[in-house]
Amino acid sequence: MAGPMAWPALGTTLSYSPNGTTFSPIGQLVQVGNAGGGEVGERDTTVLSSVAHTNAPTIPDNGEVTFTINLDPTDPGHTQLINWKNSPPANIPVWQVKFASSPNFAAEFSAWVKSIDGGTADGVDDNLTADITLRVTGGSSIVSLP
């Protein structure tokens, strides 16, 4: 019997869509974190007769998705990220992280650009990079892809 499958990160992509239909990839993606993650809120239900704290779930907060790129100021996707950080759009973009698995699946969510740490040049042997944080708003879903 084979053990559990570990899927490689190689081939993972991040794309955005201003309208939720046509997606444009973010080039030179180095790392992506928390795509499809989040946590459920809670409320305290403890009463004076309780012998221990009790609680109940409330609504999910799908948190933040972070990613790192090799920053290229000539890349249209990188320019779009900077523009959205400087002037958030009225319509929040839809994002899709496609994972390298078979069958293919992706995390989809609406999010706005919360922060860009700017260009980072650590040393002569390193690439110019940028760390970006997206703030997820609303739901997040994992979907199967053809």
N, C-alpha and C positions, 0 to 999 in steps of 0.2 A: 504494500500500500504506500503510495506516494505521500510525502509530507505536505504541509501547507505551501501554497504558492506565494512567493515574494515577487511582486511586480517591480521592474526597474523604473526609476524616475526618468531615464533617458527617453526622450520623445514627448514628454509632457509639454503642453502648450497653454498659453493664456491669451484670450482674445476678448475684444469688447465690441459692443454694438450700441450705437446711440438710439436705435429704434427696436432692438430685440429680434431683428430678423437677419441682417447681414453682419457677420462678425469679421473684424480685422485683427490679425495677430499682433501681439507685442513682440518685437524682435529682440534677439539676444537675451532671452530669459535665462537667468542663472539659477534661481531658487524661487519657490513659491511655498507659502505656509498657511495653514488653517483654512484651505478651500473646502467649503461645506461644513466647517466646524461651528462652534457656538455653545451656548449653554441655556438651560431653562431657568427662568427666574423662580423665586420662591417667596412664600408669605408665611408668616408665623401664625400658627393656629393654637398655640399653647394657651390654656386657661388656668385659672387659679387652682383648680382641682387636679391638674396634670401632675404626674409623678416624673415626667421627663418632657423635654421640649418636643413639640410636634410641629409639622409644617406641611405645606401643600405646594404643588407646582403651580406656576403662573404661565406667562408666555415666554417663548424663546427670544433670546438676543443672539443673533448670528455673528456678532462680534466684528472682527477685522480680519482681512486677508492681507498678508504681506508678501512682497516679492522683491527680488533684486534683479537688476538688469546691468549688462555692460552698456553704459550710457553712450549713445550716439546722437549728438545734436542734429544730425541730418536725417534721422529716422522719423518718418511721419507719426508713428505710434508714440514715440518718446516725446515729440513736440506736442502731441495731443494731450498726453498726461500732464505736461507742464501747463498748457493752456487751461485744462480743467482744474488744476490746483489754483491757478491765478484767478480764474473766473468760472466758478462752478456752473454747470449747465442747468437750465430749468427742468429738463427731462433727464432723470438719473439713468446712466448707461447700465446695460445688462452685460455681465461678464461671464465667461465660460472658461473653466480650466478642464482641458481634456487630458485624462491620464493615459499612460501607455499600458493598456491592458487588453485582454481579449476574453470576452467581448469588451468593446470600448465603452467607457462611461465618463461622465463629466459632472462637475459641480457647476451649477448655474445660480446666479444671484444678481440682484441690483445693488450697486454701490457707487459712492462718490469718492473722489481722490481726497483723502484726509491730509496726507503729508507726503512730501518728497524730501529726502534728506539732502538733496543737491549732489553734485558730483563729488565723488571720493577718489582721491589718487593717493593710495597708501605708500607706494614706492615704485622705483624704476622697473621692477619685475612684475608689477601688478597692472590690472586693467582699470580704466576709469569706470566706476560703478555708481549706481544710485539705488537706494532702498525706498520703496514706495509702500504706503499703507492705504488700503481701501477700507472705508467704513460701510459695512453691509447694512442695508435698510430693507425691512420686510423679510420675507421667507428666503430660504436657500434650499435647493433641491439637488439630489443626485439623479442623473438621468442616463438611460442607456442610449447609445448612439449606433446608427447603422454602420 
